[in-house]
Amino acid sequence: MVIKLLGAADLLAAIVVILLHYDFLIGWRIGIFFASYLILKGWLLREDINSVMDILCGIYIVILVFGFSTFVSWIIAAYLFQKAVFSLG
């Protein structure tokens, strides 16, 4: 149950990355919320490389909130999407 909730949150985080990349007006609070979620989840489960990747994804979302976007957004979104698919599947 918890894994499916975390997978759904990862899927929403991937969608937020795409929306922030295209400057779609979703608000900075939503971006900061999902960045905080990823950083906190990464910090609490910091035993493996996936947790480090979550922290880096959260930091990148904070950068996206400030308006800086690169092709890395697609890599981050794909990473979060594949994590969500494996968690929900």
C-alpha positions in Angstrom: 0.0 0.0 0.0 2.7 2.4 1.0 4.8 1.6 -2.1 1.8 2.3 -4.4 1.3 5.7 -2.6 5.0 6.6 -3.1 4.8 5.4 -6.7 1.8 7.7 -7.3 3.6 10.6 -5.7 6.6 9.9 -8.0 4.3 9.9 -11.0 2.9 13.3 -9.9 6.4 14.6 -9.4 7.3 13.5 -13.0 4.3 15.5 -14.3 5.3 18.5 -12.2 8.8 18.4 -13.7 7.3 18.4 -17.2 4.9 21.2 -16.4 7.7 23.3 -14.8 10.0 22.7 -17.8 7.4 24.3 -20.1 6.6 27.1 -17.6 3.1 26.0 -17.3 1.4 27.9 -14.5 1.1 25.4 -11.7 2.5 27.6 -9.0 5.8 27.5 -7.2 4.2 26.0 -4.1 3.4 22.7 -5.9 7.0 22.6 -7.2 8.4 23.2 -3.7 6.0 20.6 -2.2 7.2 17.9 -4.6 10.8 18.9 -4.2 10.5 18.7 -0.5 8.8 15.3 -0.8 11.6 13.9 -2.9 14.4 15.4 -0.7 12.7 14.1 2.5 12.1 10.6 1.0 15.7 10.5 -0.2 17.0 11.6 3.2 14.9 9.1 5.2 15.8 6.2 3.0 19.4 7.2 2.2 20.8 3.7 2.1 21.0 3.2 -1.7 21.7 5.1 -4.9 17.9 5.6 -5.6 17.6 7.8 -2.5 20.6 9.9 -3.7 18.8 10.2 -7.0 15.6 11.3 -5.3 17.6 14.1 -3.5 19.1 15.2 -6.7 15.7 15.2 -8.4 14.3 17.3 -5.6 17.2 19.8 -5.9 16.6 20.0 -9.7 12.9 20.7 -9.1 13.9 23.6 -6.9 16.0 24.9 -9.7 13.1 24.5 -12.1 10.9 26.6 -9.8 13.3 29.5 -10.2 12.9 29.3 -14.0 16.1 27.5 -15.1 15.4 24.5 -17.3 17.6 22.3 -19.5 17.3 18.9 -21.3 17.9 17.3 -17.9 14.2 17.8 -17.1 13.4 15.0 -19.6 15.9 12.7 -17.9 14.5 13.5 -14.4 10.9 13.1 -15.6 11.8 9.7 -17.3 13.6 8.5 -14.1 10.6 9.4 -11.9 8.1 8.0 -14.4 9.9 4.6 -14.6 10.1 4.5 -10.8 6.4 5.1 -10.6 5.6 2.4 -13.2 7.7 -0.2 -11.3 6.1 0.8 -7.9 2.5 0.8 -9.3 2.9 -2.3 -11.5 
